[in-house]
Amino acid sequence: MTESLKFKPFYNEQYRIAKDIVGQLRDSGFKAFFVGGCVRDIVMKKQPKEYDINTSARPDDVMKIFPNTVPVGISFGVVLVLKGEYKFEVATFRKDENYTDGRHPDKVVYSNDESEDVVRRDFTINGMLYDPFDEEVIDHTYGLGDLKSEVIKTIGNPHDRFKEDKLRMLRAVRFGAGLNYKLDDNTLKSINELAPLITQVSAERIRDEIVKIITQANPGNGLRILRETNLLKHILPDVEKMYEVPQPPNFHPEGDVFTHTCLILDKLFEVTNGTQAPELAIGALLHDVGKPVTFSETDRIRFNGHDRVGAEIAHGICRGLKFSNKQIDIITALVKEHLKFKDVFKMREATLKRFLGMPYFEFHLKLHLADCLASHGSTEIYEFIKDKLEEFKRDELRPKPLLNGYDLIEMGYTAGPLFSKILNCLEEAQLEGTVRNKKDAKKYVLEEFPLHNEI
């Protein structure tokens, strides 16, 4: 039964433009409504980030009505309408026929009936329409009831919805975790049964959903739901292996490695105010991925070398998920370097400066803080480093080299492996403050690496 209820929107420029698009479509003789996530947000009294519009107008009609458009998904009836700084996705009412590839419909049939369009969508809470002129939600899918009950439920038979598009299983987890809603029993059961099929989805699509799950609100719960739905062991088996791997209670009173990982994701969301970069979030997810394979228990529980082993595992995972080379470098460095924080009080000044001068050190520091808050709770090291960062100027952390290879050749040295050793030692002397200019640098090199040793 269709339900209609009045809901006040957020009146801002983006809303006004979206309403104007609906009005222009209607003035041209077509039906048009807001649809999907923006309607859900209006009902939940949240300000939508974007407004999607569906209409009886065909793509050609949309492009005739609006002068500035991009046919981003023309085969599926989707056109972007560009107005000012905003982009609005305008999609034609449609019915879908079969999903042979498990992701996209084989054939799209346009419709003039909005109710036929919404019933092909994924979840009831995403199937509602909004009339911005009447300020009324039109609900053909019982989305209002499921929002009130705080439940994620597919539109129609969950097996059918998930077989049509396997990615919807991950989307169910994302909505359930982000909204802190439970999955409907039949929806959960179907995901558990169909979870092995998630591997039919492209690595890029899986990667994007994982990133969305762990960078939104309640990321730790998202990881738990991934495990409860059986999806985790198919998309991130090395993370699944963390479950029930014990840790020393004096360092990790929170519990096993999986529990700690869920907590660090939550703490990272807090310390970054929900603005963590994808690389940082994935680094947190994988920072202890080496623990299951390095677990040993003699005098106490140990994970010797789990940082190095974990970095290798993380590299393979990120490569499989099609992260860029730069992203992989950042993520694997976060995993590999995360244990170095425990040694900062013992570091020589040059070593400490080199450590603090690492690329993307702000990511490393945020990960360390979240790691502490998710375990023993002490922030002593974090506070020490914050003080040191204030004390050291940026140019002291990464000083400009005083000499280069050409300078060494001019001084009489022969190019070769020794150059790297000389320049590394010279950088350390700079960081220690014993060498401050080019003249001092040449004197230092000649004293430490006498030219007669070159003969």
Protein Blocks (a to p, Z undefined) as FASTA:
>chain_A
ZZdddddddddfklmmmmmmmmmmmmnopacddehjllmmmmnopacfbdcdddfbdfkl
mmmmpmbdcdfblmnopacddehjbccddddddddehjfkomacfbdcddfbfklmmmmm
mbfklmcccdfklopacdfkommmmmmnopacdehjfklmmmmpmmlmmmmmmmmmmnop
acdfklmmmmmmmmmmmmmpcfklmmmmmmmmmmmghklmmmmmmmmnommmmmmmmlmm
mgopacdfklmmnbpfklmmmmmmmmmmmmnnopacfklmmmmmmmmmmmmmmgccfkbc
cdehklmmmmmmmmmmmmmnopafklmmmmmmmmmmmmmmmmmmmpcfklmmmmmmpghk
lmmmmmmmmmmmmmnopaklmmmmmmmmmmpcfklmmccdfbdfklmmmnopacdfklmm
mmmmmmmmmmnopacbfklmmmmmmmmmcfklmZZ
